[in-house]
Amino acid sequence: MAKVEERLTKLGLKLPGPVKGPPGVVLPFQFVRILGPRAFISGHAPTSDDGSIAGPLGKVGRDLTVDEAYQAARLTALAMLGSLRRALGDLDRVAAWTRVFGMVNSAPGFTSQPSVINGFSDLILELYGPEIGEHARTAVGMAALPLNLPVVVAAEVEIAEAA
């Protein structure tokens, strides 16, 4: 078993299935676009094991606490890792996490977006370690996100050729 997947298993975590949009929602794009040694990863949301959107939904600082939103960001990392595994075949092909862009559905006056997106970053660092997992990051508040999602995260990674 690959190293990253072994770490997931030791943590009791499971990669969810492919992202399933709600009825009537069309997703006309690739979740992972590979160009040369880079994988550009579309914005992902927190998902359940079956790939459906995971709750709770709403604005952080009004409908969700920072802790709930942190967990949503962690689920978002798992959703993204599931998409990467399907695209790359092996999560150990990620040579470097280069950039993460986290968006938080923020109630007026909410300013703890970095603490929320830490849920994503902390899991990536735990799975990949600092050499591969450290990344440049942006964490910003948004007035609204699609489907009333609490967080959406996009990223870019450098990939190694398949063995």
N, C-alpha and C positions, 0 to 999 in steps of 0.2 A: 504494500500500500504506500502511496505517496506520502511524503512528510507532512504536508499541510493537512491532508485528509486524516492522517493519524492524529494530529493535534486536535482537529475538529471532533473526532471520536472520543478522545480523552476528555474533552470539555463537555461531552454529552450533547454536542450540537449536530444538526443535520441540515444539509443543503435542501432548500425547497425545490419543488418542480418548476417548470417554466412559468413565467409570469402570465397570469390570466387576467385580462381586463374585465371590468363589469360588463354585463350585457349592453350592447349598443355602442361600446367604446372601441374604436378602430385604432390599432397601433401600427401604422404603416412605416415602420423603421426597423433597423437592426438594433438589438440590444447590445451587441458587441461588433464593432467594425475593425477588422484587422488590416493595417496598412504597413507593410514592411515589419520592422521590429516593434511596432506600437499597436496596442489595442485601445481603442477609444470606446468607453463604456457609457451608454445612454443613461439618463437619469433613472434610478431605481427607487422603489418605494418599499416599505416594510411588507413582507408577504408571509402567509401561513405556509405550512408544509406542502399544501397542494398548489401553491403558486398564486392563490387568490389574495387580495388585499387584506392585510391584517389590521385590526383595530387596536387601540381606539383611534378615532379620527378627530380632527379639529385643530384649533389654534393652541399652540403651546403658551402657557401663561394664563389661559382662560379655561380651556377644556382638558388640557393635559398638564401634568406637572413636568418639571425638568427630568425627573427620574423615569417617568413613563415615556417621554420623548427620547431619552437616552436609549432605552430599550428598543424603541422603534428604529432608531438609527442603527442599532446592533442587528436587528432583523433585516434592515436594508443592506447591510454588509453581507449577510448570508445570501440574500436574493442575488446580489451582484456576483458573489462567488459562484453561485449556481449557474448563472449565465456565462461566466468566464470558463467554468469547467466544461460546459456544453460546447463552447466555441473553441477552446484550446485542447480539450481532452485530458488535461493534467494541470492542476493548479500550481504544481511546482515549476511550470514553464514561465511563471511570472518572475522576471529577473529583477524588477524594481517597480514599486508603486511610485509614480512620479507626481501625480496631481490629483487632488480630491476637491470637489466643489459641492459643499453641503448647503441646502436651502431649508429653512425652518419656517413653517406656517406660524407666524408670530402675532400674538395679541398686541394691541397698541401698548407701547411702553416696555415690552419684553426685550431684554438685552442680553440674555444668556445663551445665545445661539452657539458659541463655541463649546459650552458644556454639553449641549445636546449632541452635536456632531462628534464629540469625543466618543460616543457610543460606537460609531463607525470606526474611527481611528484606533481606539483601544483594541478592538477585535482584530483589525488588520495587523497591528503591531504584535499582538499576542500570538497570532498564527504564523507570521512571517519573520518576526524578529526585527531589530532596528536596521540591519544592513539592507534588507529588501523592503521592509514595511514602512520605513520613514518616508514621508511624502510632504510636498508643499500642499497647503490647504487653505481654502476659503470657507468660512461659515457665515452665512448672511440670513437676515430675516426677510420674509416676503409677506405682503399683505394677504396673499391667498396662494394656495397650491392646487393643482388639479385634484378633483374628487375629494377635496377637503383633507388631503393627506397631511400628516404632521411634519414629515420630512421627505425630501427627495435628494438623492446624492448621485452625482456623475463623477467619473474618474478616467484616468489614463494610466496605463501601465506599459512598461517595456517588457517584451517577451523574448524568450530564448527559442531557438529552433527546436523542433521536436527531436527527441533522442532516437 
